[in-house]
Each structure stands twice: as structure tokens, then as C-alpha cells.
Amino acid sequence: MKEFITSDTHFGHVNICGENGFVNGRRRFKTTEEMDSEIIRNFNKIVSKADVTYHLGDICLNMKPWEVNDILTLMNGAFVFIRGNHDNSKLFKGLQARNFELPDGRMKYEFHDVGIRKKFNKKAYYLTHFPLGLGENRAIYRNLCGHIHDEIARESNVLNVGVDSLELPEGLPFGQPLELIKAYEMVDSKWNNWKEQQDMLKNL
């Protein structure tokens, strides 16, 4: 089993795509159906049925729970959802009502309101929708977030992993999630580079 991470799919969100869409990278999609299909296709190219994906919120907009469930059942593996600002209680309750057991005994969906704390390589990684202000000088804290779309997270120990993020690896297909361990490595590298710069400034 592999673990992946993504955020801000915004399935069915009319204003995010199209000629006047508010996210530049999605303006090439003429319809939400075209956008949603590409996310599903690129997701399933890398995520297998045995894998789990941490989805950091804003699953969809203006869709009924059964419509979102129809999309998610086309996507491989299990999902751990962290609530975004567009994910209301009705959506989570509706998905929970349609939750089902996968062949390996896991449930398709798991839900969290605020975030998850995971430990890896003697560091604490907070998986949240909104970027956190953890304090850049705190060497053991990291944050993987969404919400800010095509903006770069300002803090050195925060990485934007949303599908529109400019911090994702170059060439990553739209909608394809990152392996969680790769996200750990990327935010660690971002902090290490910042720390080196700070140390150099101190020695001037």
C-alpha cells in the first residue's frame, strides 16, 4: 500500500475553470466535466486500489453528495478527507451514508474536521486544509496544506500540495497526487534551503 496526498479538486465548480476561471491552470477546460475527467484519469494512473489518499479538502462545489460519491467511486483506493472551507456537514454526512467496504476490508472514506498529525523521521507533519503558522525556526514541525490554489506557501516549513499548486514537481499531470513520502521530502528540502540561507545571513 502506498500513501498519497492532494487537495482542492473542486469537482463540479463552474467558476474555477473556463475562459474566465479564477485559477489560471484550469482555464483550458471548457466544462467541469472535462476538468473532472482529467483529474480522475490522472489520479488512477498512479493510485492503485490498494492505496490511500489524504485529501486536504474542497472536494467539490455545488454538487449533491450522491453526485460526488459517483465521482469518488471511479477513483482508486481509500480516501481520508480533511474538511475544507467548501466541504459542509451535508456533504460529509451524505458521503458517510454512502460509505462502503473495499475488498481488503477498509472503508472507502474516512473523515476529519480539522487535520491529522503524522510523525516521520523524527518530525511532526500536520495535514490540514488551511496553511498553518508553525514558526519557521521550529525545526521539527512541518505543514502540508491546500486552500491557496496556485500560490506558493509563504512559510519555509509549509508546502501547498493542492492540484493547482506551483510547488508541485514540474511535469506532474494535473490532478495527480503526490506520494506522501515525496511531499515530506519536498517540505523538508524547502525548510533546509531556508535554514541554510538564514545561517549564511547570520555569518555575513
N, C-alpha and C positions, 0 to 999 in steps of 0.2 A: 504493500500500500504506500502511495505517495501522498504528500500533503501539498496543496496549492493555496494561493491567496489571490483575491481580486476584489473589486468594489465598483459601485456606480454603473451597473449595466443599464439602468434606466430603460428597461423594456417598455415599449409602447408609448414612450414620451415624445410627443409630436414636436415640441418646440426645441428639442435638443439636436435634431437633425434637419436636413433640408437646406435649401439655399440660404435661409435666414436663421439657421440653427445657432444657438448660443455657444456651442463647442465647435471650434474650427475643424477639428479632425472628423466630425460627423456630418459636415455639410454635403459630402459626396453622396450620402444616402438620400434618395428621393422619398422614401417612405420608411415608417418604423418597421414594417415587415421585412424590408431589405436589410435594415440595420440589425434587427433581432436575429435574422437568419445567419448573418455573418458571425455574430457573436457565438451562436450555438455551434456553427460549423467549426470555427477555430478553437473553441473550447474542447470539443470532442476529439480534436486531432491530437491533443496531448493528455487529456484527463481520461483515465480508464474507469471502468465500472467498479473497480476495487478501491479507487482513490477517494479522498475527501477534500473539499474546497471550502476554505474560510471566506465567506462573502461579507465584506465590511459595510454593507448597507446600500440603500437606494436601489433596490431590486428593480422597481418599476414605477410608473406613474400613470394614474388614471386607468388602471386595469382592475378587473374583478379578480378575486382570489382564484377562481377556477380557471381563468384565462392565464394567470401567471403559473399556476400549477401545470397546465398543459405545456407551457414552455419548459419548465424545470424538469418535467419527466422526460423530455427529449435530451437532457444533458446528463452526461455520465456521472456516476458516483454519488456520494452523500454530500450534503451541504450543512455547514454550520453558519447560521445567519446572525450578524450583529446589526441591531436596528440602526437604520439611517434616518435622517430627518424626513424623508418621504415614505418611510415604512410605518404605517399606522397600525394600531391594535387590530383593526378589522382584517388587514392583510395577514398578519401573523396568526390570528385565530383561524382564518379561513384556510391557510396552508396547513396549520396543525390539524384541522379537521380532515384534511385530505392526506395526511402523512401516511406513509406505508413502509413496510419492512422490505429491505433489499434481500436478495438471495443469500447474502452472507450473515443475515441476522441484524444488521444495523438498520436504524431508521433513516429514511431519506433526508429528513430535516431535523435540525436542532436549532434552538432559538436563544439568543441572549440580548438583553435590553441595552447594555452599555458597552461591554467589551470582554476580552479574555486576556489573561496574563499567562504567558508561556515562558518557560526557562530553557535556555540552550547555551552551552559553552560558557557557563557562569555569568550569564547576563539575563536580564528580565525584558521580555518583549511584550508590549501592550498592543493588542489588536483592537482598534477602535474605528468608528466611522469618522469622527472629528479629530483633527490633529491635536495632540496634547503638548503642553508646555512642561516638559520634564526637567528642564535645566540642562543646558548643554555640557556643563562641567561634571555632571554625574555620569561617570564612565560606564556604569553597568546598566543604564536604562536606555531602552530603545522604543520607538513607536512606529508601527505600520498602520497607515490610515488611508482613507479615501476622502470624499466630500469636495475636494478643491479642484477636481477635474484636470484641466490642462495647466495647472500651476505647479511650481516646484515648492515642496515644503521648505519653509524658511530655516527651521532649526536643523542643525547638523545631525541630530540623532532621531530624526523623523523622516520617513520615506513614504511618499504618495504611491500607492500600489493600484489606484483606480485604473480602469481601462483606458482613460484619456490621458494618463499621466505622462509628462515629458521626462520623468525619471526612469521609465521602463527601458529595458535594453533596446538598442536600435535594431530595427527589423522584426521585433516581436509582432506577430499578426494581431490585428485589432480584436479585442475580446478574449485573447488567450491569456490565461492566468499565469502568474509566476509560481515556480516551485517555492514553497515556504522557506526552505533552507537557502535558496538563492536570494530571497528577499532579506533574510538575516544577514547574509554576506554583503549585500549591497548597502544596507543601512550601516553596518559596521565599517565598511570602507569609507562611506560618506563621513562618518564621525572621525575616523582615523585621519583622513585628509585634513579635516578641520583642526584637529588637535595638533597636527604637525605644523600647520600654519600659525596657530596660536603660540606654540613653543618657539618658532622662528622669530615671531614678533617680540617675544619677551627677551630674546638674545640680541636684538639689534642695539 
